[in-house]
């Protein structure tokens, strides 16, 4: 089975983060780096984004 590649709008929808946050987190080593799809296109491996979501600490809501 081939790896599914998510483009930026799908990554934004899945993470709830904005473009600037995603690229800052990539440069800080806190988010998976994109893979180059062409001269001007990148995407993220679905499995890497989902793994990041699973590992991310969740804040508990205060009651």
LINJONOR-V839282 format. One record per backbone hydrogen bond with DSSP energy under -1.0 kcal/mol. CO is the residue of the C=O (numbers start at 0). NH is the residue of the N-H. E is the energy in kcal/mol with one decimal. If there is no record, write none. Layout:
BEGIN
co & nh & e
CO & NH & E
CO & NH & E
END
This chain:
BEGIN
co & nh & e
3 & 45 & -2.7
5 & 43 & -3.1
6 & 10 & -1.8
7 & 11 & -2.8
8 & 12 & -2.1
9 & 13 & -2.3
10 & 14 & -2.4
11 & 15 & -2.6
17 & 21 & -2.4
18 & 22 & -2.5
19 & 23 & -2.0
20 & 24 & -2.8
21 & 25 & -2.1
22 & 26 & -2.0
23 & 27 & -1.7
24 & 29 & -3.3
25 & 28 & -1.2
34 & 42 & -1.9
40 & 36 & -3.0
40 & 37 & -1.5
42 & 34 & -3.6
43 & 5 & -3.4
44 & 48 & -2.1
45 & 49 & -2.7
46 & 50 & -2.0
47 & 51 & -2.1
48 & 52 & -2.3
49 & 53 & -2.0
50 & 54 & -2.0
51 & 55 & -1.5
END
